[in-house]
Amino acid sequence: MNENIILSSRVRLARNVDGLPFKRVNTSTIAAKAMSALRTTDSYTMYPMTALRPIEQLRLVERHLISKELTDCGGSAIIRSDNKVSVMIGEEDHIREQCILEGLNLHDAYTELRHIDKVLSGEFKFAFSPTYGYLTSCLTNVGTGMRASVMMFLPALSLTGSLNKCISGVTRLNMAVRGVYGEGSEAEGYVYQISNQKTLGISESDIVASVENVANHIVESEIKARAALMQTDPDGLKDKILRSYGILCNCYSISKSEFMKLIAFVKLGVYYKILDCADMAALESLIAEIQPACLCLDAGGMIDGGERDKLRAEKCYKLRQIIMRTGG
């Protein structure tokens, strides 16, 4: 059940316009030219950060369509109508292209992004060195300018204490393990992002293959850890799963951090067939709906933490429609 472990795949390319300084550049012209090129291929919308309310910016961050850094620097985002492709203008680099697909789909994400990159390279001459490859603001991205990553749900490795050993092994393979929103963020609900660290002296296809290979090894380790977790204390684990489901279905108020911990056990319950999920996509959609910015936008504007917690609890009623107890 890889879909219960590998949630999504992302490929990102960093590019800079040749002849322009990497920092303190007026990126409005770059954004306009990029939008003009991209709209010839599909339906795209441009979102200048200065035209969005802070809560609208945060919603784009929650959906992984932009980075928090883009909101800080006041750049723009160009987002495809299906939300699978987004292009950030004026973040750390002039242009950052990304494609996010569900499950383990790095090859398809890379194929999508190669097309986007070709379109944009027809509009811009990118800064490129025959010796070093694509030139970027941060030296760690020089070369391909590429980051390939997978978002992984790893509760058993975390709960059995095996995650640190796994991270140590991944780091030796030039991979990084980060939280849900990348560097410096927390692994909410036992969700981790695994990505390549090496971008120089390696091809784009090799990066995709190496991240996919590591992801598959981690899946195997997580599956073994889940078996061990159930073997060690089956009654205790079943009780935790059903209590988590019960609290989520009956709470009056719940914080985001508590929700994420409890929903992780519900998802484990689905894996063990203690709970039956009629629609995993609906379950993941619910997780997106209870994020702070989404709740505020649903309420029509900024609301305080207490009101968000009550609104989050109200949304949990959907679990009764999505999840059923099997009696396992």
N, C-alpha and C positions, 0 to 999 in steps of 0.2 A: 504493500500500500504506500507507494512513494508519494502519492498525492496528500497523504496525511503527514508527511515529513518534509518534502520539498514543496514549498508554497508557491514560489515564483522564481523566475530567472531574469536577470537584468544585464544588458551590455551598454556601456557608456564610452563615448569617444570625446576626447578633449582636443579642441582645435583653436588656433589663433590665426588672425589675418596677417599675412606677411607685410612687413614694413610699418606696422603700427606697434607702439609700445604696449606691453602686456597689461599695464595698469593705467588708471586714470584716463581712460579713453571714452569718448562720447559714443555709446553703443547704440543709440537710436537709429543711426544710419545702417549699422550692421543688422539690426533687428528688422528694419523695413526691407532690406534686400533679401534677407533670409526668408521672410514671410512671402515675398513676391515669388521666390524660387519654389518654396514648398507648396504653395497653393496651386501650382500647376500639376501636382501629383495627387493631391487628395484634399479633404476638407480640414483646414486648420484654423485655429483661433489664436490671436495674440493677446496676452495678458501682461500689460506693463504693470510692474509692481506698484508704481506710484498711483495707479488708477484703482487699485484694490484696497479695500478695508483690511486692517491687520487680520481680522478673523477669516477673511476670504483667502488671504495669503497662507495662513496656517492650515486651512483646509487643503490647499494644494500640497503642502508639506506632508500632511497626514496621509494623503493618497499617493505619496512618493513620486508625484509628478514634477516637483521642484525640490531644491535643497533649502534649508534654513538660510544658508549663506546668500542665496539669491535675493531673499527678502531684505537682508541687511544692506546689500549694495545697491538695491533699487533698479535691478535690471529688468528684463522681460522674459516671458515664457511663451513659446509657440507650441500649442498642444493639438495633436490630431484628434478628430472627433471621437475615435474609439478609445482614447486615453492610453493607448499602448505606446505611442511615440510622443516624446516631448523634447524640445530644444530650448535650452537655457542660454540667454544672451547676456553677457556681462557679469557672469559669476566669477570664479577664480580665473577662468580663461574666457576669451571672447565668445566662444561657442562651445557648448557641451550638449552633445546629442545622446539621447538614451532611448532604449526600447525595453519594456517590461512585458513579459508573457507569463501565463500561469504554468505551474509545474516545472519540470526540468526540460526547458526549451531554449537552451543557450544557442544552439546552432541556428534555430529559426530567428531568434532575436538578433543574432549577428548578421544573418542574411538581410533582414529588414533594415538594419542600421547601415549596412554597406550601400544599400540603395540610397538612403537619406544622405549619407556622406558624399556619394557621387553627385547627387543633385546640388548640394551646397558647394562642393569643390568646383562645380561649373560656374558658380557665381562669385566665389572668392578664391584667391590664391593663398593657400595655407602656408604658414611658416614651417619650412621643412629643411632638414640638413641631410645631405647624402650619407653622412657618417653616422649621425645620431637618430635620424628619423624625425617625427613630428616634434616641434619645440613647444614646450608648455610652461606655464607660470611656476609650477612646482616640479622640481627635478625628478621626483618619484614617478611622474607621468611621461617623461621624455621617452621617445621611441615610438611605440604604437599609439600612445595616448589613450590606451584602452584599459578599462576595468570590466571584468566579467564577474558577476556575483550571483549567488543563489540565496534565497531566504529560506531558512530551515527551522522546523519546529522540533526541538530536541529536549523534551521534558525528561525522558528516562535517563539520558546521559547526565543531565543536571542533577536529578534526584538520587541517582546511584553514586554520585561523586566521581564519575568517569570523565566528565567534560574537560577538566584541566589537562588530563593526559592526552585526550583527543586534540585539544587546542595546541598542545606542545608539538604533537606530531604534524599537525597541519602547518604550523609556523615554520618547521624545518623544510617544508615543501614550498616555501615562499608564498604562503597564503596568509591572509589576515582574517581574524574572527572579530566581528563587531556586533553592536546592538541593532535594533530595528531600524534606526534612522542613520546608520553609518557611524563614523568615527566619533567616539566620545558619548554615544547614546547607550541607553540601557537595553538589555535583552528582555523586553516586556513579554510576559506569557511564554517564557522559554523559547523565544524566537531569536535566531542569530543570523547574521549575514556573513557569508564566507566569500572572499574575493581574492583575486591574484594581487600580489605585491610587485612582481617583476613585470616591467613593460619594455625594457631595453634589451636588445639582443635576442628577442624571441618574436615569432610571428603571431599575428592575431588569431589564426586558426589553432596554433599551439596553446595559446592562452585559454581559448574556449575548451579545448580538449583536456587540459590539465585541471581546470576548475571542475569540469564535469566528472573527471576521474576521482578527484578528491571528494566531491559531493556523493558519489556512489559508495565510496568507502565509508563515509560518515553515516549514510543510510544503513549500511550493514551493521555498523556499531550501534546505532540507535535501536535497530530491531532486536539485536542481542540484549541490549540493556532493558528493553521493554519486557522481554521474556524473563529476564532475571528479576525485574521489579515485581512481576506478577507471582513468580515462584517464591520470593522471599516472604511476602505477606499478602496473600490474595484477599483475605477478608478485609484487612485494613485498607488496601487499595480500592476495593469495590465500595467500601463505606465512604472513602474520600471522594470518589467519583460521584456517587449518588447524593452525598451531602452538598457537593458543589452545584450539581444540577438543581437540587431542591432550593438552595439559597438563591440562585439566580432566578428561578421561576417565581419566588415568593417574596423577594426583598422589596422594601419601600424606598430605600436609598442605597446607592452603592458607588464607591469611588472607582475611578478608572483602574487603579493598581489592583484593587481587590477583584474587579471584574476579570481582568486579564489573567490573574492567578487561577480563578475558578473556571474560566472558560477553557483553560489549558487542560484541566482534569476532565471536563466534559468531552473535549476532543480525544483525550486518551480513552474515555469510555466508549466512544464510537469505534476506536481502533480495536479494543478488546471485545467489541460486540455486546457490551453491557448496556449500551445505549444505541439506538438505531437512528441514523440521520437520513431523512428523506432527501435532503438537498444540501450538500457541503458548500456549494456556492452561496446559498442563502445564509449559512452559518458564518462564512467569511464576510459576507455583506453586513451582517449584524455587528461584527467586530469593528467594521469601518464606521457604522452608524453611531456607535457609542463614544467615538473620539470627541474631545472637547469642542473643536471648531464646528464639527458637523452638528452637534447638539445645539450650539449657539445659533447657527444658521437656521435650524429647524424652529427654534424659538423666536426667530425674527431679529435677533441682535445679541449683544453681550449679556450673559447671565452669570451669576456668581457660582462658585464651586458647589454650594449646597443645592442650588436649583438644578445644576447639571447632574448631580448625583441622583436626584429624584427622577429627572427625565430619563436618565440612563436606566434606572430600575423599571420605568414604565415600558421601555423598549424591550426589556428582557422577556415580556410576555410572548414574544415571537418564538422563543425557544420551545414553547409548548406545541407550536405548529411544526417546528423543524425537527425536534428530537422526541423520541419515545423510549421509554424504559422497556427493555426486552425480557427482563427477569433473569438475565445471565448472572 
